[in-house]
Structures are given as C-alpha cells and as structure tokens.
Amino acid sequence: MEMKLELVPVPVEDIDLAKAFYVHRLGFVQDVDVRPTESVRVVQLTPPGSACSIVLGAGLPLIAMEPGSIRGLHLVVKDIGEARRSLIAKGVEIGEIDDQGGGVKYAFFSDPEGNSWTVQEMRWRSEGWS
C-alpha cells in the first residue's frame, strides 16, 4: 500500500501573522486562503519543492491544538549554510548549525507563535539535487 503525507496542521492563534511569516520569511507558496463560513478559515502553504503542505486553520475542531504546540517539523535542504544565511537575511531568528557528523546537520528556529522547526541537511539525500 502506497501512502503520501500531504498536509500537516500547524496550530496558531493569529493566522495573518503566521501566514506572513511562512510566505515572506520562509518562502512558502500560498495554495489556499478560504473562508467557507464566517467562523472557518483555511490557509494552506507549501514549502518550495515540497509535496507536503501545512495548514493554518480557524474554526476546525478536527485540527484544533494549542497554538505553538508543534515541535520538530523538519525542512530538508541541500545546503544548510546557504539556507541559514537566506533565512537570516529574511529576518528569521535561527540557531547555529549543529553538525552531527556523518553528513547530518541541523539548525533550529520557531515561528512567531512558538511552533518549532528544524532545518536539516543530510548529504546523501541532497546528492543529485539541482
């Protein structure tokens, strides 16, 4: 059986603030921003090159979580040094690169509401990227 992860809920209180962070600072693409009812809003954003998106939502009990409660979502990049410099230039507060050895490197940051993210470079996964 084949399965694909396509959507990860990211809990936030201020959807507009979060959307601005993900789009303008991280470079995520806005796929959807709809309000099917007065009390429901769905914003779907996708990291460039990813097949998986995140969703920021309001009025959706099935994905309701405490804002800022997500930990350790990973964004895999070809060159973590380049990615870190780019994020810093866009105003993202990101930690130093942690080289774990064996071609694995990490750097950590959080969105404005405290959801934590990991930028990860795995040398063997990035071979062949253009």
C-alpha positions in Angstrom: 0.0 0.0 0.0 1.4 3.4 -1.0 0.7 6.5 1.1 1.8 10.1 0.8 1.8 12.6 3.6 0.2 15.7 2.2 -1.0 18.1 4.9 0.3 18.9 8.4 -1.7 21.2 10.7 0.3 23.9 12.4 -1.6 25.5 15.3 -1.6 29.3 15.5 -3.7 31.9 17.1 -3.0 34.7 14.6 -3.4 33.3 11.1 -2.4 36.5 9.3 0.8 36.9 11.3 1.7 33.2 10.8 0.8 33.4 7.0 3.1 36.4 6.6 5.9 34.6 8.4 5.7 31.5 6.3 5.2 33.2 3.0 7.5 36.2 3.3 10.2 34.9 5.6 10.3 31.2 4.7 9.2 31.5 1.1 6.3 29.0 1.4 3.8 29.2 -1.5 0.2 30.1 -0.7 -2.0 27.5 -2.2 -5.3 28.3 -0.5 -6.8 31.0 1.7 -10.5 30.5 2.0 -13.3 31.3 4.4 -16.1 28.8 3.6 -18.1 30.2 6.5 -17.9 33.3 8.8 -16.2 31.2 11.5 -14.0 29.0 9.4 -10.7 29.9 7.7 -8.3 27.5 5.9 -4.8 28.6 4.8 -2.7 26.0 3.0 1.0 26.8 2.4 3.7 24.7 0.8 7.5 24.9 1.1 9.1 25.3 -2.3 9.9 21.9 -3.7 7.8 20.0 -1.2 4.9 17.6 -1.9 3.7 18.2 1.7 1.9 21.4 2.8 1.0 22.9 6.1 -2.5 24.2 7.1 -3.3 27.1 9.4 -6.9 27.0 10.4 -9.6 28.5 12.5 -13.0 27.0 13.4 -11.8 23.5 12.5 -12.3 21.2 15.6 -10.6 18.2 13.9 -7.3 20.1 13.8 -7.7 22.2 16.9 -4.5 22.2 19.0 -2.8 24.6 21.4 -1.1 27.4 19.4 2.7 26.9 19.4 2.5 23.2 20.4 4.1 21.6 17.4 7.7 20.6 17.8 10.4 19.5 15.4 8.9 19.7 12.0 11.8 19.2 9.5 12.6 21.1 6.4 15.3 19.2 4.5 17.7 21.3 2.4 20.6 20.7 0.0 23.0 23.2 1.7 22.2 24.2 5.3 24.7 27.0 5.3 23.1 28.6 2.3 19.6 28.0 3.7 20.5 29.5 7.1 22.1 32.6 5.5 18.9 33.1 3.4 16.6 32.8 6.4 18.7 35.2 8.4 18.6 37.7 5.5 14.8 37.4 5.6 14.6 38.1 9.4 14.3 34.6 10.7 16.0 34.0 14.1 17.7 30.7 13.5 20.3 28.9 15.7 23.8 28.0 14.8 24.4 24.9 12.6 24.8 21.7 14.7 27.0 19.2 12.8 26.1 15.7 14.0 28.7 14.1 11.8 28.1 11.6 9.0 26.7 14.3 6.8 23.8 15.3 9.1 23.5 18.9 10.1 20.7 20.8 11.9 19.6 24.4 12.7 16.6 25.3 14.7 14.0 28.1 14.6 10.4 28.8 15.7 7.5 30.6 14.1 6.0 33.7 15.8 3.8 31.5 18.0 6.4 29.1 19.2 6.0 26.1 16.8 9.5 24.7 16.4 11.1 23.8 13.1 14.3 22.0 12.2 16.3 22.8 9.0 18.2 19.6 8.2 20.9 18.7 5.7 21.5 15.1 5.0 24.3 14.8 2.5 23.1 11.6 1.0 19.6 12.9 0.5 20.8 16.1 -1.3 23.0 14.3 -3.8 21.6 14.8 -7.2 19.6 17.9 -6.3 20.0 20.6 -8.9 
